[in-house]
Amino acid sequence: MNKGKSCFIMDKDISTKRINIVSRILQVKKEEFPITYLGCPLFIGKKKNEYFADMATKIIKKISSWQCNRLSTGGKIILIKHALNTMPIYLLSMCQPTKTIMYQIKKIFANFLRGSKEGKQKYHWVAWDKLYYPKKEGDIGIRSTMDISESLGAKIWWQFRNKDTIWTRFMKAKYSKRIHPMARKVSYKYSKCWRRMMMIKEEVDHLIQ
């Protein structure tokens, strides 16, 4: 265990004396929510843009390192697809960023593709959302970050319904021990992961074999 990168979190009502004892035994420091674990923000309460801002910042840095004015449109499309493929998929699978962050990422890619002239962004001749269609349908096949996130949410539901793992056993014991998961309703008292699964289940469950 890397103690320099490790921490522990305790309830706010725990006494300072007990916190110090735990810190001394574990030899790690105490932290408060929100924290970042393996690039994934862990927090309590409502999602905030600031928790996911690092994702957009990394994409900006990646794109800023490219000489976009010297690239053809085809070259830019290849680099956009590369940036999408190198996004932290595990982050999108574990937690769904806010719509604002998703929009910012889309805007970053759109501005990069159209380029700039004399410091000003060029005009969008085609709506960005129309570029999401696959090549066989006559478009360039850029993937939507929202679609990627939703497909990963569908994968979580598929794993829950088909796999027998520690995680699936835990989720079934916690949320569907006495009631079928399809009969469960969305409730804000449950975890964000479970709510995400509830939002996607109707679209996915009938496709599971």
C-alpha positions as CSV (number, residue, x, y, z in Angstrom):
1,M,0.0,0.0,0.0
2,N,1.3,3.4,-1.0
3,K,0.7,5.4,2.2
4,G,1.5,8.7,0.6
5,K,-1.5,8.2,-1.8
6,S,-3.8,6.6,0.7
7,C,-6.3,8.1,3.1
8,F,-9.3,7.3,5.3
9,I,-12.7,8.9,5.7
10,M,-14.7,8.8,8.9
11,D,-18.1,10.2,10.0
12,K,-18.1,13.8,11.0
13,D,-19.3,12.9,14.5
14,I,-16.2,10.8,15.3
15,S,-14.1,12.4,17.9
16,T,-10.7,13.9,17.1
17,K,-9.1,11.5,19.6
18,R,-10.3,8.5,17.7
19,I,-9.4,9.9,14.4
20,N,-5.8,10.5,15.6
21,I,-5.7,6.9,16.8
22,V,-6.8,5.5,13.5
23,S,-4.4,7.8,11.6
24,R,-1.5,6.7,13.9
25,I,-2.2,3.0,13.4
26,L,-2.8,3.1,9.7
27,Q,-0.1,5.8,9.2
28,V,-2.3,7.6,6.6
29,K,-4.1,10.9,6.8
30,K,-7.8,11.6,7.1
31,E,-9.6,13.3,4.2
32,E,-13.1,14.7,3.6
33,F,-15.4,14.2,0.6
34,P,-15.1,15.0,-2.2
35,I,-11.9,13.0,-3.1
36,T,-10.5,11.4,-6.2
37,Y,-9.8,7.7,-6.3
38,L,-8.1,6.3,-9.5
39,G,-9.3,9.4,-11.4
40,C,-12.9,8.9,-10.3
41,P,-14.5,11.5,-8.1
42,L,-16.1,10.2,-4.9
43,F,-18.6,12.6,-3.3
44,I,-21.7,12.9,-1.3
45,G,-24.8,14.7,-2.5
46,K,-25.4,16.4,-5.8
47,K,-23.0,16.1,-8.7
48,K,-21.1,19.3,-9.4
49,N,-19.2,20.3,-12.5
50,E,-16.1,20.9,-10.6
51,Y,-15.9,17.2,-9.7
52,F,-15.5,16.3,-13.4
53,A,-13.7,19.4,-14.7
54,D,-10.4,17.5,-14.8
55,M,-11.8,15.4,-17.7
56,A,-12.4,18.4,-19.9
57,T,-9.0,20.0,-18.9
58,K,-7.1,16.9,-20.0
59,I,-8.8,16.9,-23.4
60,I,-8.0,20.6,-23.8
61,K,-4.4,20.0,-23.0
62,K,-4.2,17.1,-25.5
63,I,-5.8,19.1,-28.3
64,S,-3.7,22.2,-27.5
65,S,-0.6,20.2,-28.1
66,W,-1.6,19.5,-31.7
67,Q,-0.9,22.0,-34.5
68,C,-4.5,22.2,-35.7
69,N,-3.9,24.9,-38.3
70,R,-1.5,22.5,-40.1
71,L,-3.9,19.6,-40.1
72,S,-6.4,18.6,-42.8
73,T,-10.0,17.9,-41.8
74,G,-9.3,14.2,-42.1
75,G,-6.4,14.5,-39.8
76,K,-8.4,16.3,-37.2
77,I,-11.2,13.7,-37.4
78,I,-8.6,11.0,-36.7
79,L,-7.2,12.9,-33.7
80,I,-10.7,13.5,-32.3
81,K,-11.5,9.8,-32.5
82,H,-8.1,9.1,-30.8
83,A,-9.0,11.5,-28.0
84,L,-12.4,9.9,-27.6
85,N,-10.8,6.4,-27.5
86,T,-8.3,7.5,-24.9
87,M,-10.8,9.0,-22.5
88,P,-11.0,7.3,-19.1
89,I,-13.6,4.7,-20.0
90,Y,-13.6,3.3,-16.4
91,L,-14.6,6.8,-15.2
92,L,-17.5,7.0,-17.6
93,S,-18.6,3.5,-16.6
94,M,-18.4,4.2,-12.9
95,C,-19.9,7.7,-12.7
96,Q,-21.8,9.8,-15.2
97,P,-20.4,13.3,-15.6
98,T,-22.8,16.3,-15.6
99,K,-24.5,17.4,-18.8
100,T,-22.5,20.6,-18.6
101,I,-19.2,18.8,-18.7
102,M,-20.5,16.6,-21.6
103,Y,-21.4,19.7,-23.5
104,Q,-18.0,21.3,-22.9
105,I,-16.3,18.3,-24.2
106,K,-18.5,18.3,-27.3
107,K,-17.8,22.0,-27.8
108,I,-14.0,21.4,-27.5
109,F,-14.1,18.9,-30.3
110,A,-16.4,21.0,-32.5
111,N,-14.1,24.0,-32.2
112,F,-11.0,21.9,-32.9
113,L,-12.6,20.4,-36.0
114,R,-13.7,23.7,-37.6
115,G,-10.4,25.4,-36.7
116,S,-9.8,29.2,-36.4
117,K,-8.6,32.0,-38.6
118,E,-6.9,35.1,-37.2
119,G,-7.8,34.0,-33.7
120,K,-11.5,33.7,-34.4
121,Q,-13.4,30.4,-34.6
122,K,-14.7,29.5,-38.1
123,Y,-18.4,29.0,-38.9
124,H,-20.0,25.6,-38.3
125,W,-21.4,24.5,-41.6
126,V,-22.8,21.2,-40.2
127,A,-24.3,20.7,-36.8
128,W,-21.9,18.6,-34.6
129,D,-24.7,16.2,-33.6
130,K,-25.1,15.2,-37.3
131,L,-21.5,13.9,-37.3
132,Y,-22.4,11.0,-34.9
133,Y,-23.8,8.8,-37.6
134,P,-21.6,5.8,-38.7
135,K,-19.6,5.9,-42.0
136,K,-22.0,3.4,-43.7
137,E,-24.8,6.0,-43.3
138,G,-22.7,8.6,-45.0
139,D,-21.1,10.4,-42.0
140,I,-17.7,10.4,-40.4
141,G,-18.5,8.1,-37.4
142,I,-17.5,10.3,-34.5
143,R,-18.8,8.9,-31.2
144,S,-21.0,11.0,-28.9
145,T,-19.6,11.2,-25.3
146,M,-23.2,11.0,-24.1
147,D,-23.8,7.8,-26.2
148,I,-20.5,6.3,-24.8
149,S,-21.7,7.0,-21.2
150,E,-25.1,5.5,-21.8
151,S,-23.7,2.4,-23.4
152,L,-21.5,1.9,-20.4
153,G,-24.5,2.3,-18.2
154,A,-26.2,-0.4,-20.2
155,K,-23.2,-2.6,-19.7
156,I,-23.5,-2.2,-15.9
157,W,-27.1,-3.4,-16.1
158,W,-26.1,-6.4,-18.3
159,Q,-23.4,-7.3,-15.8
160,F,-25.8,-7.0,-12.9
161,R,-28.3,-9.3,-14.6
162,N,-25.9,-11.9,-16.0
163,K,-22.8,-12.1,-13.9
164,D,-22.2,-13.7,-10.5
165,T,-19.6,-11.5,-8.9
166,I,-19.1,-10.0,-5.4
167,W,-20.4,-6.7,-6.8
168,T,-23.6,-8.3,-8.3
169,R,-24.3,-10.3,-5.2
170,F,-23.9,-7.2,-3.1
171,M,-26.2,-5.1,-5.3
172,K,-28.9,-7.9,-5.4
173,A,-28.8,-8.3,-1.7
174,K,-29.1,-4.5,-1.1
175,Y,-31.6,-3.6,-3.8
176,S,-33.5,-6.6,-5.0
177,K,-33.5,-9.2,-2.3
178,R,-37.3,-9.3,-2.0
179,I,-38.4,-7.7,-5.2
180,H,-37.4,-8.2,-8.9
181,P,-35.1,-5.4,-10.1
182,M,-37.4,-4.6,-13.0
183,A,-40.2,-3.9,-10.5
184,R,-38.0,-1.4,-8.6
185,K,-38.7,2.3,-9.1
186,V,-36.2,5.2,-9.3
187,S,-35.6,6.7,-5.9
188,Y,-33.2,9.4,-4.8
189,K,-32.5,7.6,-1.5
190,Y,-30.5,5.0,-3.4
191,S,-27.0,5.2,-4.7
192,K,-26.1,7.0,-7.9
193,C,-25.0,3.8,-9.5
194,W,-28.3,2.1,-8.8
195,R,-30.3,5.1,-10.0
196,R,-28.3,5.1,-13.2
197,M,-29.2,1.4,-13.7
198,M,-32.8,2.1,-13.0
199,M,-32.9,4.8,-15.7
200,I,-31.5,2.5,-18.4
201,K,-33.1,-0.9,-17.5
202,E,-36.2,-0.5,-19.6
203,E,-34.1,0.1,-22.8
204,V,-31.7,-2.8,-22.1
205,D,-33.4,-5.6,-20.2
206,H,-35.4,-7.0,-23.1
207,L,-32.2,-7.3,-25.2
208,I,-30.5,-9.5,-22.6
209,Q,-30.3,-13.1,-23.6
